[in-house]
Amino acid sequence: MSSLEKISARRAELDQLAEVLAKQLAEVDAEREELAVAERVLRRLYEQEAEAATVAAAVSPQRVQVAGRSVLKVPHRSEVVDAAALPADYQRMLEIVKAGGGPVMVKAVGAELGIDASVPGRLEPLRGKLSKLADRGWLHKLPNGTFTTRL
């Protein structure tokens, strides 16, 4: 085999290799583009999830684990913008006390909520919730056991 033939044969091998490599490069470029699109989509989804979680945390009550039980978290008044962060039943209690216009007894709040006060101990869970609202700065508990709104 002459030198010219060797050069031609090697050139043909390299041309074939270049063709294979060009095809592989095109496949790699296409896959890289697909990955870039997938990455953008996932980033948007993560951002939307984070935004939704932030809105949900600000609007809906959070649950926390206490002694292995899931309980609603009643935030301190200084931690949140408004009463919308409270669980729904706490919001209702707050509205009832506000509507009372002055010191309100637990019995009156219970009556508004439809709790039968004639059954002994039925108002104690309600008293605890109202006290929790007072402890967290949403209400003011007077020495006589009545509740008023905070200014």
Backbone as a ProteinNet text record, in pm:
[ID]
protein_1_A
[PRIMARY]
MSSLEKISARRAELDQLAEVLAKQLAEVDAEREELAVAERVLRRLYEQEAEAATVAAAVSPQRVQVAGRSVLKVPHRSEVVDAAALPADYQRMLEIVKAGGGPVMVKAVGAELGIDASVPGRLEPLRGKLSKLADRGWLHKLPNGTFTTRL
[TERTIARY]
85.3	0	90.2	60.6	143.5	104.7	187.8	164.2	36.8	12.7	-108.2	-232.9	-227.8	-339.9	-361.8	-251.3	-260	-325.3	-285.8	-342.2	-491.4	-528	-668.7	-750.3	-696.1	-767	-785.7	-679.9	-688.8	-789.1	-789.3	-884.8	-1027.9	-1050.7	-1183.8	-1225.6	-1131.3	-1160.2	-1197.3	-1119.5	-1144.4	-1275.5	-1308.3	-1436	-1551.9	-1539.1	-1642.6	-1654.1	-1539.1	-1538.1	-1599.8	-1567.6	-1624.3	-1775.5	-1824.1	-1968.3	-2035.8	-1975.6	-2029.4	-2027.7	-1915.2	-1903.7	-2001.3	-2024	-2119.3	-2260.3	-2294.2	-2424.9	-2437.5	-2332.9	-2334.2	-2344.6	-2273.1	-2276.4	-2416.9	-2482.3	-2619	-2712.9	-2695.2	-2777	-2752.2	-2625.8	-2589.8	-2650.6	-2638.6	-2696	-2847.3	-2914.7	-3060.4	-3097.7	-3024.2	-3052.6	-3024.8	-2916.9	-2886.2	-2997.6	-3054.2	-3164.2	-3288	-3316.7	-3430.3	-3411.3	-3290	-3261.7	-3277	-3235	-3249.3	-3396.8	-3479.5	-3623.9	-3683	-3646.2	-3696.5	-3654.7	-3532.7	-3483.2	-3564.3	-3594.6	-3675.7	-3815.7	-3873.2	-4008.2	-4007.1	-3908.9	-3900.7	-3878	-3794.1	-3772.2	-3903.7	-3980	-4109.6	-4203	-4206.8	-4292.3	-4250.9	-4120.5	-4071.9	-4106	-4090.4	-4124.2	-4273.4	-4357.4	-4501.8	-4538.8	-4475.8	-4502.7	-4460.3	-4343.8	-4296.2	-4390.7	-4435.2	-4527.7	-4660.9	-4710.2	-4836.9	-4823.6	-4710.2	-4688.8	-4682.3	-4619.5	-4611.6	-4750.1	-4829.2	-4965.3	-5048.9	-5036.8	-5114.8	-5076.3	-4947.4	-4903.5	-4954.9	-4964.3	-5011.7	-5162.8	-5233.7	-5379.7	-5441.1	-5391.8	-5454.6	-5373.9	-5441	-5372.8	-5276	-5171.9	-5074.2	-5102.4	-5064.1	-5076.3	-4936.3	-4927.3	-4801.2	-4824.5	-4718.5	-4727.1	-4698.8	-4790.9	-4773.3	-4805.5	-4706.5	-4722	-4776.4	-4729.8	-4769.6	-4904.1	-4969.7	-5100.8	-5087.6	-5163.6	-5165.6	-5264.6	-5215.5	-5302.2	-5285.9	-5388.8	-5382.4	-5294.7	-5216	-5129.1	-5204.1	-5207	-5266.3	-5149.2	-5121.9	-5004.4	-5025.6	-4914.5	-4919.6	-4961	-5029.8	-5080.3	-4965.7	-4851.9	-4738.1	-4672.2	-4703.3	-4640.4	-4709.6	-4836.3	-4914	-4980.3	-5020.5	-5078.7	-5220.3	-5302.7	-5441.1	-5495.9	-5621.3	-5685.3	-5709.7	-5690.4	-5709.5	-5611.9	-5504.5	-5406.6	-5455.1	-5560	-5614.3	-5699.3	-5708.8	-5802.9	-5944.6	-6031.3	-6165.8	-6246.5	-6240	-6318.9	-6267.9	-6138.5	-6082.8	-6123.2	-6126.6	-6172.1	-6315.8	-6398.7	-6540.1	-6552	-6474	-6475.9	-6435.7	-6333.2	-6285.7	-6395.2	-6465.1	-6576	-6687.5	-6718.6	-6825.4	-6788.4	-6663.7	-6620.3	-6621.8	-6576.5	-6579.1	-6722.1	-6813.1	-6952.7	-7017.5	-6963	-7018.3	-7004.4	-6908.4	-6890.4	-6835.2	-6812.9	-6758.7	-6717.8	-6698.9	-6661.5	-6768.2	-6724.4	-6814.7	-6781.7	-6885.7	-6866.8	-6850.3	-6781.4	-6762.2	-6898	-6992.1	-7126.7	-7192.9	-7173.6	-7233.2	-7169.8	-7038.7	-6970.4	-7019.3	-7033.1	-7081.9	-7222.7	-7306.8	-7443.6	-7443	-7357.4	-7346.3	-7297.1	-7212.8	-7157.8	-7250.2	-7357.5	-7451.2	-7410.6	-7328.3	-7284.6	-7385.5	-7429.2	-7526.7	-7455.5	-7477.2	-7409.8	-7469.6	-7585	-7648.6	-7574.9	-7495.7	-7418.4	-7288.6	-7264.6	-7144.4	-7016.8	-6926.2	-6796.4	-6796	-6911	-6920	-6847.3	-6841.5	-6779.1	-6628.2	-6575.8	-6434.1	-6339.5	-6363.4	-6276	-6282.3	-6400.9	-6416.8	-6340.4	-6349.1	-6275.3	-6124.6	-6078.5	-5936.7	-5896.3	-5982.3	-5951.5	-5951.2	-6047.4	-6050.9	-5928.9	-5889.9	-5769.9	-5645.5	-5642.8	-5529.2	-5523.2	-5639.5	-5643.6	-5593.9	-5627.9	-5580.7	-5429.9	-5380.9	-5236.7	-5155.5	-5213.8	-5143.5	-5166.3	-5237.2	-5251.9	-5371.3	-5460.2	-5576.6	-5691.4	-5702.1	-5806.8	-5742.3	-5822.6	-5777.2	-5869.6	-5812	-5891.5	-5894.3	-6013.3	-6030.6	-6030.1	-5998.8	-5992.6	-6122.7	-6237.3	-6364.3	-6393.8	-6299.1	-6315.2	-6380.6	-6414.6	-6472.2	-6361.2	-6397.9	-6299.7	-6341	-6242.4	-6264.7	-6161	-6184.5	-6087.6	-5974.6	-5860.8	-5747.3	-5756.4	-5714.9	-5717.6	-5601
-115.5	0	122.1	209.1	328.4	429.8	528.2	634.8	710.5	729.2	800.7	720.7	592	506.7	505.3	503.6	505.9	636.4	746.3	877.2	878.9	830	827.4	738.6	622.8	530.5	595.1	660.6	726.7	840.9	917.3	1027.6	973.5	859.4	799.6	756.8	697.6	659.2	781.7	888	1010.5	1076.3	1072.3	1128.1	1049.7	918.5	834.5	862.7	875.3	907.2	1045.1	1141.6	1275.8	1272.4	1189.5	1175.1	1116.2	1013.5	950.8	1051.7	1123	1221.4	1337	1380.1	1488.3	1444.1	1316.6	1264	1257.6	1211.2	1205.6	1346.1	1441.4	1579.2	1637.9	1607.4	1655.7	1594.9	1466.7	1401.7	1463.6	1489.5	1551.9	1691.7	1769.8	1905.4	1901.5	1806.4	1794.1	1757.1	1664.9	1625.6	1739.4	1812.9	1928.6	2032.5	2054.3	2149.7	2100.4	1970.5	1914.1	1931.2	1907.8	1924.2	2069.7	2161.9	2303.5	2342.1	2290	2316.9	2255.2	2131.7	2064.6	2140.5	2189.8	2266.3	2394.9	2465.2	2588	2557.3	2448	2409.6	2376.1	2297.3	2261.1	2383.7	2476	2598.5	2675	2686.7	2755.5	2683.8	2550.3	2473.3	2492.3	2487.1	2507.3	2647	2746.4	2883.4	2895.5	2833	2837.3	2765.5	2651.8	2578.5	2660.3	2723.3	2805.8	2923	2984.5	3097.2	3051.2	2937.7	2884.9	2848	2792.2	2756.2	2881.1	2986.8	3112.2	3171.3	3171.7	3225.2	3139.1	3008	2917.9	2934.6	2952.2	2970.6	3101.4	3202.4	3332.2	3334.4	3253.9	3259	3147.6	3028	2916.5	2878.8	2821.7	2784.8	2669.3	2667.6	2560.7	2456.7	2335.9	2229.7	2196.9	2168.6	2129.4	2002.8	1932.1	1810.4	1842.8	1804	1819.6	1684.3	1628.3	1497.1	1393.7	1399.2	1302.9	1329.2	1438.5	1471.9	1597	1601.9	1719.3	1819.7	1942	2046.9	2172.9	2256.1	2381.6	2480.2	2552.7	2654.3	2787.5	2847.6	2980.3	3076.5	3155.1	3243.1	3362.5	3415.9	3539.8	3652.3	3748.3	3859.1	3934.1	3942.1	4014.7	3940.4	3811.2	3730.7	3741.7	3782.5	3781.7	3916.2	3937.2	4064.4	4081.4	3977.8	3990.5	3857.3	3859.8	3742.8	3630.9	3655.5	3550.5	3434.7	3457.5	3351.7	3257	3294.7	3209.3	3097.7	2984.1	2880.8	2937.8	2881.3	2935.1	2948.6	2847.3	2857.3	2968.4	2993.7	3104.2	3239.5	3245.6	3368.4	3398.2	3294.9	3313.5	3363.7	3306.1	3351.1	3497.5	3533.6	3672.7	3765.7	3725.8	3806.9	3824.1	3717	3723.2	3821.4	3815.1	3906.8	4050.6	4072.2	4207.6	4259.2	4172.4	4213	4243.5	4188.3	4212.4	4357.3	4427.4	4569	4600.1	4504.7	4525.9	4391.4	4382.8	4254.5	4148	4032.6	3924.7	3801.2	3739	3617.5	3496.6	3395.9	3271.9	3212.2	3221	3167.5	3232	3364.1	3435.3	3390.1	3370.4	3322.6	3181.6	3098.9	2963	2960.9	3051.7	3058.5	3094.8	3187.3	3225.8	3110.3	3027.8	2913	2790.8	2800.7	2689.4	2582.6	2619.3	2523	2524.5	2406.5	2393.9	2415.6	2531.3	2567.7	2497.1	2433.4	2365.7	2237	2183.1	2062.1	2103.2	2052.7	2091	2059	2155.9	2137.3	2159.7	2184.3	2200.3	2327.4	2430.1	2556.9	2560.9	2461.6	2466	2464.5	2381.5	2389.1	2527.2	2587.1	2720.6	2822.8	2811.4	2902.3	2891.3	2767.9	2746.4	2812.6	2803.2	2865.6	3017.8	3071.6	3217.3	3263.8	3185.7	3219.3	3213.5	3116	3106	3230.4	3275.7	3399.1	3517.5	3519.9	3627.8	3616.9	3495.2	3475.1	3514.7	3497.5	3527.5	3671.2	3751.5	3893.6	3930.7	3837	3866.5	3924.4	3879.8	3927.4	3973.5	4038.5	4077.9	4009.4	3937	3867.8	3954.2	3990	4072.6	3984.9	4042.9	3964.6	3890.6	3941.4	3874.9	3759.3	3725.4	3611.9	3644.9	3772.5	3811.3	3848.7	3860.1	3888.1	4010.8	4089.2	4203.9	4200.5	4278.3	4285.1	4378.5	4356.2	4446.1	4557.9	4675.9	4790	4787.4
0	0	0	-90.1	-104.9	1.2	15.8	113.9	82.5	-46.3	-87.8	-50.8	-67.9	-32.6	118.4	196.3	342.4	388.8	325.1	361.4	327.8	213.5	172.1	264.9	302.9	392.5	530.6	577.9	709.8	705.5	593.9	578.7	580.8	514.6	511.9	653.1	729.6	868.6	951.8	934.7	1011.9	971.1	840.9	795.3	857.4	862.1	921.6	1071.5	1138.1	1280.1	1305	1221.2	1233.9	1218.2	1126.4	1105.5	1229.8	1287.4	1409	1524.3	1537.3	1645.7	1627.4	1505.8	1478.6	1518.1	1485.4	1522.2	1675.2	1744.1	1890.2	1950.2	1891.9	1940.5	1925.3	1813.8	1792.1	1896.9	1928.7	2030.7	2168.8	2199.5	2327.2	2336.5	2229.4	2228.7	2248.3	2182.8	2196.8	2339.8	2400.3	2537.9	2634.9	2611.1	2696.6	2689.6	2570.5	2554.5	2629.7	2621.2	2694.4	2844.7	2891.5	3034.5	3078.3	2994.2	3026.6	3038.4	2947.7	2952.8	3080.3	3109.8	3230.1	3355.5	3356.7	3471.3	3490.6	3382	3391.4	3444	3393.6	3438.3	3587.4	3630.9	3772.7	3861.3	3816.7	3894.4	3911.7	3804.7	3812.8	3909.6	3900.3	3990.4	4136.2	4162.7	4299.5	4348.8	4262.7	4301.3	4331.2	4247	4269.9	4399.1	4425.6	4549	4670.1	4662.2	4773.8	4796.8	4688.5	4699.7	4758.8	4711.9	4763.5	4911.4	4949.1	5089.1	5176.2	5124.9	5200	5218.2	5111.1	5119.5	5213.4	5200.9	5286.7	5432.6	5459.2	5597.3	5654.3	5569.4	5616.8	5634	5555.5	5556.9	5641.3	5627	5697.3	5821.1	5918.5	6041.8	6018.5	6098.1	6087.9	6194.8	6166.6	6265.6	6314.4	6442.5	6502.9	6584.4	6611.9	6691.2	6838	6925.2	7069.1	7131.7	7197.4	7262.2	7163.5	7040.6	6939	6874.8	6914	6856.2	6772	6664.5	6578.2	6635	6661.7	6714.6	6630.7	6632.9	6558.7	6633	6558.7	6617.5	6621	6737.2	6752.7	6767	6662.5	6666.1	6758.6	6806.9	6883.4	6789.4	6843.7	6762.1	6694.8	6760.6	6704.6	6588.2	6571.5	6466.1	6331.2	6329.9	6206.3	6182.1	6057.7	6017.6	6070.2	6055.4	6100	6149.3	6192.4	6252.2	6152.1	6024.7	5924.2	5944.6	6018	6044.6	6153.9	6223.9	6329.7	6270.7	6342.1	6299.4	6298.4	6216.1	6194.7	6323.5	6411.3	6534.3	6625	6625.4	6704.3	6643.6	6510.5	6445.4	6485.6	6489	6525.3	6669.2	6760.2	6900.4	6911.2	6836.2	6836.4	6785.7	6681.7	6627.9	6730.4	6802.8	6902.9	7013.8	7060.2	7165.9	7114.4	6991.3	6933	6922.7	6880.4	6864.6	6999.2	7107.9	7240.4	7283.9	7231.6	7260.3	7398.1	7479.8	7614.3	7670	7800.2	7858.6	7830.3	7783.8	7746.2	7830.9	7883.7	7963.3	7869.8	7919.6	7843.3	7807.8	7899.7	7878.9	7756.9	7738.9	7625.5	7493.9	7494.3	7373.9	7341.5	7445.2	7426.2	7368.2	7415.7	7363.6	7215.9	7176.9	7034.8	6949	7007.6	6934.1	6939.8	7015.5	7025.2	7124.5	7221.7	7323.1	7436.9	7479	7587.3	7720.1	7781.7	7906.5	8026.8	8010.2	8124.1	8161.4	8069.4	8097.4	8167.1	8289.6	8362.9	8283.3	8283.5	8217.9	8068.8	8009.7	7865.4	7818.7	7904	7865.1	7892.6	7963.3	7999.7	7878.8	7776.7	7658.8	7592.4	7590.2	7533.2	7616	7748.9	7837.2	7809.9	7787.9	7757.4	7626.5	7526.3	7397.1	7408.2	7481.1	7499.9	7578.6	7677.9	7755.4	7667.5	7576.9	7484.3	7395.9	7347.8	7268.5	7351	7478.5	7565.9	7588.3	7610.6	7631	7508.4	7389.6	7265.8	7219.5	7299	7268.1	7183.1	7155.5	7072.6	7155.1	7279.4	7369.2	7500	7582.2	7715.2	7814.5	7910.4	8011.3	8137.2	8178.3	8297.1	8422.1	8537.3	8661.4	8694.3	8651.3	8681.1	8585	8493.5	8403	8270.4	8248	8120	8023.6	7895.3	7791.3	7711.8	7671.7	7584.8	7473.4	7370.4	7261.5	7299.6	7239.1	7258.1	7157.7	7197	7105.7	7011.9
[MASK]
+++++++++++++++++++++++++++++++++++++++++++++++++++++++++++++++++++++++++++++++++++++++++++++++++++++++++++++++++++++++++++++++++++++++++++++++++++++++

